[in-house]
Every structure is written in C-alpha cells, then in structure tokens.
C-alpha cells in the first residue's frame, strides 16, 4: 500500500498519516472486514461509508492530526479515499505551520 505523507504533529512524534487514516477506516468500517482497501479506492463509491461514519471520520481527523477542517474542505472528494484524506491533512498541517 502506498503512503503519501509523513507529518510532524508538533509533539515530536512523527506520524505516517496514510497508515493512521487507513487503520482507522479499517477498524471502524465493518463492511471492510473481508474487502481489500487500497489507498486510492473511493470509499463512498464502494458503499463503505454511512453519514454517521463520515462525521466520525471528520472528528477523528481533526483530533488526531490537530487540524481544523474548514467547511469548504468538507467535500466528498476530499474524504473519498485514504490518499485524498492524507493530502488534505498535509495541506492543512502545512497551512497551520506557516
């Protein structure tokens, strides 16, 4: 599996964003029990996401990576795959560090 971003979260711990997101999605989506999830897979198109899970995923991202996802960034495209979530977290983290 491909992981895209490694981010320093400010507490000195280096976290592999894609691995963290992938593990959360896998652990919290019962529909994935036996299904393969690649980082580029669209989790909405595969039918893995409920509206409740989408809200939980947003909360997980904000609390885990210490970022605030602006309303205009809360789109199906930005949350559609591990790769897209990873890219968005990287952009938000970079913007916060400027």
Secondary structure, DSSP 8 states (H G I E B T S, - for coil): -----EEE-SSS-EEEHHHHHHHHHHHH-GGGSSS---TT--TTTTT---HHHHHHHHHHHHHHHT----GGG-STTTTSSHHHHHHHHHHHHHHHH-
